[in-house]
Structure formats: structure tokens, C-alpha cells
Amino acid sequence: MPETNSGNKIYGYDENLWYEMLKSQYWTGDRDIDLIEVLLRKKGRIKRILDLGCGVGRISNRLAVCGFEVTGIDLSKKCIEEAKRDAKKLGVSKNTNYFVGDYKEFCLDPTTPSEFDAAICILAPAWKTVDDMRVFFSSLCKKIRKKGILILVDILKEKFLNSLLSSPSIQNWFRFSEDILSLHTWNYDPVNSRVRTEKVFYRRSGENLRYVVRIKQEYALYSINDYFEALSKSWRIEGIFTFPINMLRLDNFNDPWWLFSTIIVAESNPP
Ligand SMILES: C[S@@+](CC[C@H](N)C(=O)[O-])C[C@H]1O[C@@H](n2cnc3c(N)ncnc32)[C@H](O)[C@@H]1O
């Protein structure tokens, strides 16, 4: 029997499955929050944060617990509902403001709130080309005060290839959390600089696993240079970081996302 679909698609996934996946990974926020907080605090006076593609509030709710005021935007209604529920549980509803929407439209719209001190975009890219990135970062800059900060986490070509050379096993991995097992296969096409992924999902059903869906995708991998170019008109890159090795813990050993992701920190520098 096929699973019921919500009809909405997020990155090609049925929204229900997407929501379940993000929810099951909520705990990884405890692992990631310290580094994000340190990067934000380094800049001094940071209070109002815009979380672009906030998912279920994995980072934004934790930032609110740290005392920041966070506005989170996500395409998924189910994720936003969960982020609000969790904010309530954590007692940070007053510090958080969540809404369903496309963050690119939010940034392009002159009537939406601005004067944030910082924006974060963690594994939530919505651009298809370098030109698209350039337009987006210029519009984002108008929402952030001068010398405000941007923290971007994405899979950059250099880091991905480096990880691939040092540990080819990053091409095949699995994740088993709550009731869902997903098998991930990543192949790199060096000519077109794209990764092709295939993810197969199974759901626990008593003692067995029941097949749910197979999702094939293709992504462009951007280089550090692409980001430099796209950001250069309105942002000044302050640093490029990788996640520290102490994130290697047995409970996320099979999930190499943090191994091939890169953090870009930039300061807003409007023309
Ligand atoms: C991999 S999740 C990461 C969520 C969150 N940043 C975190 O670290 O837990 C990416 C999220 O970005 C959202 N997203 C992608 N493009 C978006 C867009 N244009 N506008 C709003 N949300 C978007 C997706 O719906 C998804 O929930």
C-alpha cells in the first residue's frame, strides 16, 4: 500500500516524509548549536536573527533559548507547525516568529521586516545558478543591518571532493532514526561538477522494514569562488570554516553531512 501523500513537495520529497526526516534529526541541533552560537557572538551586538529555511526549528529554537530573537521561514507548513510547537515546549514562543513562505520572496519584498542583525541559512540553498545566488544575496543584504552577519552552511565542491578523496565511504551511507531507514548513494560527475544522489526509504513495520520510496536527485556543486563572486557585491567574506572533528560521534558516525559541509561567514557590506 503506498503511503498517503500530502501533495506538497519539498526538494522532490512528499512533505510528510520530509517533515518526519527533519523531525527525527532534531536532536542534531544539540551537536551543532554551540558552533553557530560562537560564530554569532563573535560579532558582538547580535539580537535579531533571520533563519532562512528553518525546517522544524532545529537551530532557531535553540538560538531563542540562548537569548536571541529569531524569525524562521520555511516552505513546509508541517515543519513550521512543529517549530512553533517546539518553541512552546521550550518556553521561547515570545522570542520566535515562524511563518510559511519562500525566503527568496521574503527577501525581495520591500514590505517584509528588515534590520535583522544576522541571517543564517543552514543546508537550505534555494539557488540554481551563480546568477541566481548573486541576486538573492543582494536582496538579503537589504534585510540585514550594515555590518550584520550571514552564516551559510552548504556543500561546497572543494570540501566535498576532499572528503571523497580521504574517505570514499561518504558515497554510501545510511541513517536509521525513529522508524525510518534511508540508504544514501552519492556519485560525483566531475565533468559537469554535479552530484547525483539516490535515496531509498524504508519504514519499520513490526519486525520488518517496508519499502517507502526511492528518490533520485542531481545537484550542482558550487565552489568557494562561486560564493565569493555571488557575495562580493553586497557582502565581505570573513571566514570559511569546516565543522570540527570532535563532531565525530558514534551516534552520527554513518551520517557524513557535517564532514562535507562548509560554513561561510560574511559581513553585510551594502554598495
Ligand atoms: C535540510 S533542511 C534544513 C533545515 C534547517 N536549516 C536545519 O538546519 O535544521 C532545508 C529546509 O529549507 C527549506 N527551504 C528550501 N528552500 C526554501 C525556500 N526557498 N524558502 C523557504 N524554505 C526553503 C526546506 O523546506 C527545508 O525544510
The ligand as an SDF file (V2000), in Angstrom:
LIG
                    3D

 27 29  0  0  0  0  0  0  0  0999 V2000
   17.8430   20.3750    5.0140 C   0  0  0  0  0  0  0  0  0  0  0  0
   16.5600   21.3840    5.6910 S   0  0  0  0  0  0  0  0  0  0  0  0
   17.4690   22.2720    6.9010 C   0  0  0  0  0  0  0  0  0  0  0  0
   16.5780   22.9040    7.9260 C   0  0  0  0  0  0  0  0  0  0  0  0
   17.2960   23.7520    8.9840 C   0  0  0  0  0  0  0  0  0  0  0  0
   18.0400   24.8540    8.3860 N   0  0  0  0  0  0  0  0  0  0  0  0
   18.2010   22.9040    9.8260 C   0  0  0  0  0  0  0  0  0  0  0  0
   19.4210   23.0780    9.7470 O   0  0  0  0  0  0  0  0  0  0  0  0
   17.6860   22.0510   10.5480 O   0  0  0  0  0  0  0  0  0  0  0  0
   16.2630   22.6010    4.4370 C   0  0  0  0  0  0  0  0  0  0  0  0
   14.9590   23.3800    4.6070 C   0  0  0  0  0  0  0  0  0  0  0  0
   14.9810   24.5020    3.7350 O   0  0  0  0  0  0  0  0  0  0  0  0
   13.6660   24.7400    3.2870 C   0  0  0  0  0  0  0  0  0  0  0  0
   13.7250   25.5480    2.0680 N   0  0  0  0  0  0  0  0  0  0  0  0
   14.3690   25.2760    0.9060 C   0  0  0  0  0  0  0  0  0  0  0  0
   14.1850   26.2700    0.0200 N   0  0  0  0  0  0  0  0  0  0  0  0
   13.4010   27.2060    0.6360 C   0  0  0  0  0  0  0  0  0  0  0  0
   12.8700   28.4670    0.2360 C   0  0  0  0  0  0  0  0  0  0  0  0
   13.1030   28.9810   -0.9770 N   0  0  0  0  0  0  0  0  0  0  0  0
   12.1140   29.1530    1.1100 N   0  0  0  0  0  0  0  0  0  0  0  0
   11.8670   28.6430    2.3600 C   0  0  0  0  0  0  0  0  0  0  0  0
   12.3410   27.4510    2.7920 N   0  0  0  0  0  0  0  0  0  0  0  0
   13.1010   26.7400    1.9390 C   0  0  0  0  0  0  0  0  0  0  0  0
   13.0900   23.3550    3.0820 C   0  0  0  0  0  0  0  0  0  0  0  0
   11.6810   23.3740    3.1350 O   0  0  0  0  0  0  0  0  0  0  0  0
   13.7170   22.5870    4.2520 C   0  0  0  0  0  0  0  0  0  0  0  0
   12.8510   22.4830    5.3490 O   0  0  0  0  0  0  0  0  0  0  0  0
  1  2  1  0
  2  3  1  0
  2 10  1  0
  3  4  1  0
  4  5  1  0
  5  6  1  0
  5  7  1  0
  7  8  2  0
  7  9  1  0
 10 11  1  0
 11 12  1  0
 11 26  1  0
 12 13  1  0
 13 14  1  0
 13 24  1  0
 14 15  1  0
 14 23  1  0
 15 16  2  0
 16 17  1  0
 17 18  1  0
 17 23  2  0
 18 19  1  0
 18 20  2  0
 20 21  1  0
 21 22  2  0
 22 23  1  0
 24 25  1  0
 24 26  1  0
 26 27  1  0
M  CHG  2   2   1   9  -1
M  END
$$$$
